[in-house]
Amino acid sequence: MRSQYLALAAVAFFLIALEIPLQSQAGPVVQVDFSHPGLSPSHWTLILHPDGNGHFRSGMGDKSPQNFGSPELVAPEQDRDVHLSTQFTGHVFQVAQNHQWFNMECESHLKMAFQGKKTLSYTGPEGQGSCEFNYSKDKEIEALGDSMVAVADAILEGARLELFLHHDRLGLDKEMEYLTEAQGDGRVQQIYVIRGILARLADDPDVLERVRKRARVLLGRMEE
């Protein structure tokens, strides 16, 4: 009897041990999908976890980016892990909670210029939901969509800086000028996500001093 009890206990412990990592991997997830056939990339997806860890994937379109300083160098398709600041990530999940985990109508159905289709999705222990929109009358949802697009632009700009560093160091001057201006007016957000390449530029004696200075300024503006 005792041996049977011990065997059952061992099986139970084994099953619990298997379940623990699955539970640790499961958790709330916010996913943002963006598509605009007239831009490059024409679509991207950002998956975000509450701790700020996430993953970004993008696919190319037929046109060069319209908002970047030097369109002749286009960032290649991206498939990379990212990490956003805890403050920004906390706000994203708070907006999801405030809006029924996106289980709602987001689109205004107003006649607005096409800015790109944005889909906000949430999956977690509280439930799940998804809504898509070009323009939302809900100010918090519209602002969240704009912020996520600005984060994606920061990630893509980081990839472009990598290209310039390897293929056109002189072009970094104009690119960093654009990035500094765009960070100041909100066109790019969460510069924290490209801190790696900025740190490299700040310490690289082979790039212009203006580039190093701007990189140091941007690094100084970051918040975890």
C-alpha angles and dihedrals in degrees: 000000000000091000091051091050092050091049092052091047091051091051091049092049090049092051091049090049090053092050096051098070091044090054091047090053093047116078145113115323130184116199126190121195121190130185133177118158092204095061136067115257088038092194140012140175128212119192115194133190125199092255091060096256116129148142132247128201128177138182128206128247133196099266134066118247112278099206103050127099100236114024095183090084110054121191112247122237111297130221107165146131115252137187124211128193118276091236094055093042092050090054092051093055092043090056089050090053092046090054103049092266087297091298090138145078110283103170117096093204087216120141099260133153110269109261097171132286111274122193120193116197134180129192122178147116090290092059136268140272144165137196134174133205148161092205127004126202087210101095094207093051092045091049091049091052091050091048094051091050088051090051090051089050089053091052092048092046089054089055090050091051088055089054093049092048090057101034110021116020092170089056089061089078095065092038093053090046089056093045093051091051093044092050089051095053097037101253087124123031137184096036082176087083092068098039091124097064092039091054090051092051092047091057100037111110091192095068127073118281089238089059092050091047094051091047090053091049092052092047089053091056095058125113127194 
